[in-house]
C-alpha cells in the first residue's frame, strides 16, 4: 500500500522514477484539404500522413467510363482533430467520408506508412478524443441523436468495438496518469455528478460529488493522487476543492464564481486557477496560484485571461488575453521568477483554434499547443496584417519561439495543429 500523506501534500511527479525519452519534436496539423501533415523539428521537414481516396486512386489506371461496371469515385476522406499517442508512435483522429458520410476513428503511424480504422461511428458525430497514458485505449466523446452525448472507449487490442462508459450532457473527462481510472464530470448543476470510472470495465468505482459546481474537467495532479473539481454548496456558493484519491477526503482551495478552470504545474507542486465573474463569460479577471508545500494561495495576474497553459518545464505560463477594440487575441508569457508578463503576438484564430481555446482545460493534455521541450508555441489563424483577407482565405499554422525576438513562423496553410508529448518510460 502506498504511503498516505495529509491533504495538500502530494508526492513529487513521476519524473523522479521515470526517464525522459528523447523523441523528435513533431507538429501534426490539418491542411486545407482535410489531410494530416507532420512537421519535424529542428529539421523543419514536413510530410503528408493521410490521403483522400481520390488521391489514392490517382495512382491507378482510370476506369473506362463506358464500361458497365464503372462506378463513380467514392467520396473523399477527410480527417480532423489528430492527437499524438503518449509514445509519439502514432496519431488518433476522426475520419469522415464526404460531408455527410459515416465517421470513424483512425490511427495513423507517425511515419504515415500504415493506418487503421479502429472503430466505425456510423452517423454519430465525434466531438473529442484522448489517449490512455499507456496508448492501449482511446476514449471518444460522440453525439448520438440530437442531444445524447456518450463517452465511449476503444481498446487497441479489440478494434471495431466501442464500450460506452458514460452518457449525459455536458460531459468532460480526464485520464489518471497511471491509466486505470477516468475522472468524469457529467450533467448540469442540478443533475450532475463527478465520478471515477474503471476504464477497462466502465464501472463507476466512486462518486466524488453529487453537487458539482460550474467547471468542466476534473484535473489530476501529475502523480495521480489529487483531483481538482468544483462543488456547489447548499446555499448556492461554489468552492474549488482537492480530492485525495487514497483517503477519499476533500479539502477546499478557494471560493469560486462563474466558470472555474485549474491546471497543475508539471511538478505537481502548484495549482493555477481562475474563475469568470459571470455565467457565459470566457474571461477570468485574475489568476491565482496555490503552493502545495505551504498551502498558501497568491494572486499571479490581475488582468482578464481567456486561457492559460503551463510551459512544460514549469518556469512560466503562457496565457491569452483579448483586445476587444481590434477583435484580436494576444499571447503573453508570464515569468514565475520575475512576476513579469510580456506580450508575444496578436492574431485572429481559426474556427478550430477558437473551439480549442474555449475548452482549453480539456484539450491541454491531449492536443498540446506547447512543444514538449517548451521552446515553441503553435496557433492557427491570421496575423493582424492578414486580418483583412477574404473570409475564404485559408488560415495558417504558425510556430512562435518563446525566446526573443518572438517572431512567428508560418509553417503551412492549416486550420488546426498540436505537438507530440514528452515521452517517459518507467525506470
Buried (B, 14 or more C-beta within 10 A) or exposed (E): EEEEBEBBEBBEBBBEEEEEEEBBBBBBBBBEBBBBBBBBBEEEEBEEBBBBBEBEBEEEEEEEEEEEEEEEEBBBBBBBBBBBBBBBBBBBBBBBBEEEBEBBBBBBEBEBEEBEEBBEBEEBBBBBBBBBBBBBBBBBBBBBEEEEBBBBBBBBEEEEEBBEBBEBBEBBBBBBBEBBBBBBBBBEEEEBBBBBBBBBEBEBEBEBBEBBBBBBBBBBBBBBBBBBBBBBEEEEEBBBBBBBBEEEEBBEBBEBBBBBBBBBBBBBBBBBBBBBEEEEBBBBBBBBBBBBEEEEBEEBBEBBBBBBBBBBBBEBBBBBBBEEEEEBBBBBBBEBEEEEBBEBBBBBBBEBBEBBBEBBBBBBBBBBBBBBBBBBBBBBBBBEEBBEEEEEEBBBBBBBBBEEEBEBEEBBBBBBBBBBBBBBEEE
